[in-house]
């Protein structure tokens, strides 16, 4: 349900072979905007093409909404 209505999804961390990592992969495949922390602790998320951002950029990304999406 969340992925159907959210325009940006923030995922803090995903462990190897976790449901969170699988969820992130499904979100990316569906073309959703997914972001995470810019940290070396998130190599699995970054390997999926998920943008690693600083806190201010994450907040800004989550607050922005494009009516054309």
C-alpha positions as CSV (number, residue, x, y, z in Angstrom):
1,X,0.0,0.0,0.0
2,X,2.8,2.4,0.9
3,X,4.5,2.0,-2.5
4,X,1.2,2.7,-4.3
5,X,0.7,6.1,-2.7
6,X,4.1,7.4,-1.7
7,X,6.1,9.5,-4.2
8,X,9.4,9.1,-2.3
9,X,10.3,6.2,0.0
10,X,13.2,6.4,2.5
11,X,14.9,3.2,3.5
12,X,17.5,3.6,6.3
13,X,19.1,0.1,6.0
14,X,18.6,-3.3,4.4
15,X,20.4,-6.4,5.5
16,X,21.5,-9.0,2.9
17,X,18.7,-11.3,1.8
18,X,16.2,-9.3,3.9
19,X,12.6,-8.5,3.2
20,X,13.6,-4.8,3.3
21,X,16.1,-5.3,0.5
22,X,13.5,-7.3,-1.6
23,X,11.0,-4.4,-1.0
24,X,13.6,-1.9,-2.1
25,X,14.2,-3.9,-5.3
26,X,10.5,-4.0,-6.1
27,X,10.2,-0.3,-5.5
28,X,13.0,0.4,-7.9
29,X,11.6,-1.9,-10.5
30,X,8.3,-0.1,-10.2
31,X,10.1,3.2,-10.9
32,X,9.6,4.7,-7.5
33,X,11.9,7.3,-6.0
34,X,13.8,5.5,-3.2
35,X,16.5,7.2,-1.1
36,X,18.8,6.2,1.8
37,X,21.5,7.7,3.9
38,X,24.8,8.5,2.2
39,X,26.8,6.1,4.3
40,X,29.2,3.2,3.8
41,X,26.7,1.2,5.9
42,X,24.4,0.9,2.9
43,X,26.3,-0.8,0.1
44,X,23.4,-3.1,-0.7
45,X,21.0,-0.3,-1.2
46,X,23.4,1.8,-3.2
47,X,24.2,-1.3,-5.4
48,X,20.5,-1.3,-6.4
49,X,20.9,2.3,-7.7
50,X,19.3,3.9,-4.7
51,X,20.5,7.4,-4.1
52,X,22.5,8.0,-0.9
53,X,21.7,11.5,0.4
54,X,22.6,13.7,3.3
55,X,19.8,14.4,5.9
56,X,18.9,17.8,4.5
57,X,18.6,16.4,0.9
58,X,16.5,13.5,2.2
59,X,14.1,15.8,3.9
60,X,13.8,18.0,0.8
61,X,13.3,15.1,-1.5
62,X,10.5,13.7,0.8
63,X,8.8,17.1,0.9
64,X,8.9,17.8,-2.8
65,X,6.0,16.5,-4.8
66,X,5.6,16.6,-8.6
67,X,1.9,16.6,-9.7
68,X,2.9,15.2,-13.0
69,X,4.2,11.9,-11.5
